[in-house]
Amino acid sequence: MSEINSESNSPLRVSPYARISDTDEERAPGIDRQLRTVHPLIASRGAVQTRDYTDNDKSAYKPEVFRDDFEAWLQDFIDDKNDGIAAWDLDRVFRQNTDLERVIKAYCDAYLKQKRPKPVLWLPSMTLDLTDPDGQTIARMLVAVANQSSAKTVKRVTDFYRDEALKGNIFSNYPAFYRNKDGSINSEKAAITFKAIEDVFAGVRPTAIADEWRTKGITTARGGRVNGETVRRILIDPGIAGLAVYRKELLIGTDGEPIKRRDGGLTDEATWRAVCKELETKLGRRRKPTKALLSKFLRCGLCGSRMVRTRKTDTYFMYACQSVDAGGCARVAMSGPKLDKQITALVLAYLNQPIDAVEEKPFESQTRLDEVTAKIAELMTAYRTGEMSGSIVFPSIKELEDEQKVLQGQAAKHVRMKRKVTTAADEWDDIGLERQQAIIGEVFEVIVIMPASNPKGGVYEAERAKPVWRSPEK
C-alpha cells in the first residue's frame, strides 16, 4: 500500500541514507550495498525517493565527527524538503542519543506543531514512529545498545593498535606528510621536509616555510592548506625520527628507550630533539618578522644599542640608533639600501669562497646521557618487580630526569651547531628574507655602525660599517 501525504494527497518524500566508517576509498562499496537495500524499500512503500545522503568514512559514535550529509538531511527535513529517512540499519543513522534526540525534536515539531505529515524512519527490519512515546523509547534503547557496542569495539581496537604500536607497527588512515599511504617514506616529500629542518636550524620561522610551501603548491597529507602550525606539527612529530607514538603518546620500552617504528623515520633522535627545542613555544616571546635585511645585526658604535629601521619615504629608509627612551643615543644613522647592498656583497663573496670541511665532533656527554637513561629504566624495573619501594625510586628518578633533560638540551644544541647554512651565491635573490638573515647570522656576529665623520655632508661612508666576523668554530 502506498504511503500518502494525507494533507496534499501526494506520496511521502523519503531520503535514502547510508554511512560507513574508517575507509580510505573515495566511495566505499559498503555505501552502495546499503543503498541497494534502501532504494527498493522506499519504492515498495510507494514513497518518492529524494537524493541520496551519504557519509563516507564518518563515524556516528564519535561526538566530534561532523557528518555532513546527516546534517544536510536533517536541515532539509526542518525546511520541509523531505518527510523522513530510510536506512539499512538504525546504527547507520544513530550511535549517539544526542543525534536521536535532535531528530525526535524535529519530527515532533513538524508533526504536532506544523501539522506536517507524520515523519517516517524506515528500516528493512522495522518502522519506528519517533512522534510516539513508545517508538521513542524503543529507538532510545536500540541506540543505547549500539552506543555500548561501539564503546566496546573502540576499546578492543584501541588495545590492539596500542599493542601493535608497542611492537613498532604503526597503522594510520592518514599517514604523516612525508609518508605514502602504506607508511613508506615518500622521497619527494622527504626532501621537502629535510629542507624545512635545515631552514629551522637556520632561524627561519615555520610561517615563512609555510609561505614558501604554499607558493610551490605544497599541501598537507590530506590536500589541505599549510600554515606555520602545520609545518611545526610535521617537524615535532616523533615519527620523523622513527619513534613509535600512539594517540600522541611517545611509547617507551622496558629499557627506558623510545620504541622504534619498524618502517623507520627521516632523521635521528638527536636531530628531532634539536628541532623540538628550536620550535618549542616560549610564553611571552612571539617572534615578529623584520622588514629590513640587517635589523637583527646592527649595533650603534657610540652606545652599543640596537639600530632599527626608520622609513623616510615609500622607497627609502635609514638604519638608526634607538631613541634615548628606548635605551639608545639616537646619534648614529646610515642609509639602509646602501648598507644592505654593501653587506650583501660581503656575504656573497664569502659564499663564493671554497669552505674547508670541518671535522665533526661527537657529543661529549653522550655516554653520560646513555648512563642516565639506562639508570632510569633500571629503577623503574626495580619498582615494577617490587624490589624497591616508590618512596626510594621516584625521588631518584626525579633527579635523574632533571639531569637527563639538561643533557638532552645540550645534545640538541650540539646538533644545531653542526647544521650550517649553505647556499650558492647565485641563489641569494630567491631564498627569501629570513633565510638571507640566517646566513648573515652565520657569517657575522654583529655589524657595528660608527658615527659619520660629517653628519651633514650626505656622503655614504662604507668604512663606517665594521662587521664582526663569526669565528669558524661557532
Secondary structure, 3 states (H helix, E strand, C coil): CCCEECCCCEECEEEEEEEECCCCCCCCHHHHHHHHHHHHHHHHCCCEECCCEEEECCCCCCCCCCCHHHHHHHHHHHCCCCCEEEECCHHHHCCCHHHHHHHHHHHHHHHHHCCCCCCEEECCCCEECCCCHHHHHHHHHHHHHHHHHHHHHHHHHHHHHHHHHHCCCCCCCCCCCCECCCCCECHHHHHHHHHHHHHHHCCCCHHHHHHHHHHCCCCCCCCCCCCHHHHHHHHHCHHHHCECEECCEECECCCCCECECCCCCCCCHHHHHHHHHHHCCCCCCCCCCCCCCCCCCEEECCCCCEEEEEECCCCCEEEEECCHHHCCCCCCEEEHHHHHHHHHHHHHHHHCCCCCCCCCCCCCCHHHHHHHHHHHHHHHHHHHCCCCCHHHHHHHHHHHHHHHHHHHHHHHHHHHHHCCCCCCHHHHHHCCHHHHHHHHHHHEEEEEECCCCCCCCCCCCHHHEEEEECCCCC
